[in-house]
Amino acid sequence: MMVDFIADYYQKIGKHPVLSQVQPGYLKERLPESAPYNPEPIETILQDVQNHIVPGLTHWQSPNHFAYFPATISTAGFLGEMLTTGFNVVGFNWIASPAATELETIVMDWLGDMLKLPTSFLFSGNGGGVLQGTTCEAIVCTMAAARDQMLSQIGRENIGKLVVYGSDQTHSTLQKASQIVGIHPKNFRAIETTKSTSFALSPEVLKSTVCSDIEAGLVPLFLCATIGTTAVTAVDPLGPLCDVAKEHGMWVHVDAAYAGSACICPEFRPFIDGVEGADSFSLNPHKWLFANLDCCCLWVKNPSALVSSLSTNPEYLRNKATDSKQVVDYKDWQIALSRRFRAIKLWLVLRSYGVNNLRNFIRSDVKMATFFEGLVEMDKRFEVVVPRKFSLVCFRVSPSAISKANYPTANYEKCVNEVNCKLLEAINGSGRVFMTHAVVGGIYVLRCAIGTTLTEEKHVAMAWKVVQEHAAAILHPPCIN
Ligand SMILES: Cc1ncc(COP(=O)(O)O)c(C=O)c1O
């Protein structure tokens, strides 16, 4: 019954408004105030799911979902999740489920190999990988490892001197991680980027920021470089950034949450050239590699740095395998003790599709994004704001299409932003597609992120039609007398 329900949901997914149209608090009005005392039949529960839950869903798997980044799914990922849930093992250490741990080490090496990561990141080269839920957790863990490594050299009392670096485009997860790890809020640097470098972090600016921090008696700790930033998929230049960071003894983490998956294709691999200079690397197969949420891959060159920061050894978890030091105990590579058997999902995805098909799925998304970009470029009222690299197109109604005469000159840029913001609200209010926005260098851009598993070219063409229709209404409102 449940499988039929889900199949039915997918059959009709295109019929729902993509962005949920409910108002805050809608569900409390519809559901009882307390849990039932007696059991209820699944038929009744599913009916309530249909009537009350589905209207409050924003349909991430709709082919018309172009917001944020895609959360790709696949039949293999779905089946893998069924096995994860079905077995429901809790493989915090090797003995708690040897297959869960060993499969994880194997798939992490497989995927690392697909990405052509240097062997120093793989188990086969004395590094290694771990599956976590999210990038946020991965960064907290690596930053904690970096912190403890540094404090063992300079003394724990100097924690207030540690500095973390990213760019103003780095995901907010870096700031959150810094707070969690105990970095003084004043020592978090979001270095400004500009349109001239396509919003990538400049190694020269990093260097001068680091040097002035050192002059002020601070200690550079951690650099997060991003491959495919969230707002506009900017790519930070890994090689030169790692050079600056290494000169000053910093840990470099590479966050490739979305775009990293593309690097399994030889034509995209150059985007992570220079990764050999980094200490850790993460990407989310739940974003663009067909592994249903959640699945974040983290590789580190020096697992013992992670382990010495995150390990605990209570008596009740002691066992011969751990004592032998022949096994990986993944509890020491993450925040929590308990962990899901995610590896079986990733294993199913990699095996069911094979490297070749996975590459072709990515290529097909990029081709559709190129198609959308071409449509934007053909319409003189619009412009592509930042050159597209992967499957995200950042565009806006061009200032030249907005009559200056209607706006006071001093506020013209602000008005251009307002028109684009109004356009996005109208598009999303239609319920036909869902896109999101970003503001970069003061410019409000609409983001069309292509890659949802069910999206085909016809959906992309339709999305563009929706944009054009709403733009026409905003730029030339009909006269009402
Ligand atoms: C570049 C980048 N890093 C990190 C994240 C956050 O990922 P997570 O939700 O896995 O913490 C995102 C999410 O879109 C992202 O684009």
The ligand as an SDF file (V2000), in Angstrom:
LIG
                    3D

 16 16  0  0  0  0  0  0  0  0999 V2000
   28.6330   24.7200   -1.1480 C   0  0  0  0  0  0  0  0  0  0  0  0
   27.7190   24.1780   -0.0800 C   0  0  0  0  0  0  0  0  0  0  0  0
   28.2290   23.8080    1.1010 N   0  0  0  0  0  0  0  0  0  0  0  0
   27.4570   23.3320    2.0880 C   0  0  0  0  0  0  0  0  0  0  0  0
   26.1060   23.1980    1.9200 C   0  0  0  0  0  0  0  0  0  0  0  0
   25.3100   22.7050    3.0660 C   0  0  0  0  0  0  0  0  0  0  0  0
   25.2080   21.3680    2.9670 O   0  0  0  0  0  0  0  0  0  0  0  0
   24.5840   20.4770    4.1290 P   0  0  0  0  0  0  0  0  0  0  0  0
   23.1240   20.7500    4.1110 O   0  0  0  0  0  0  0  0  0  0  0  0
   24.9220   19.1010    3.6860 O   0  0  0  0  0  0  0  0  0  0  0  0
   25.2200   20.8660    5.4170 O   0  0  0  0  0  0  0  0  0  0  0  0
   25.5140   23.5650    0.7200 C   0  0  0  0  0  0  0  0  0  0  0  0
   24.0740   23.4480    0.5020 C   0  0  0  0  0  0  0  0  0  0  0  0
   23.5150   23.8230   -0.4880 O   0  0  0  0  0  0  0  0  0  0  0  0
   26.3480   24.0560   -0.3020 C   0  0  0  0  0  0  0  0  0  0  0  0
   25.8440   24.4450   -1.4700 O   0  0  0  0  0  0  0  0  0  0  0  0
  1  2  1  0
  2  3  1  0
  2 15  2  0
  3  4  2  0
  4  5  1  0
  5  6  1  0
  5 12  2  0
  6  7  1  0
  7  8  1  0
  8  9  2  0
  8 10  1  0
  8 11  1  0
 12 13  1  0
 12 15  1  0
 13 14  2  0
 15 16  1  0
M  END
$$$$
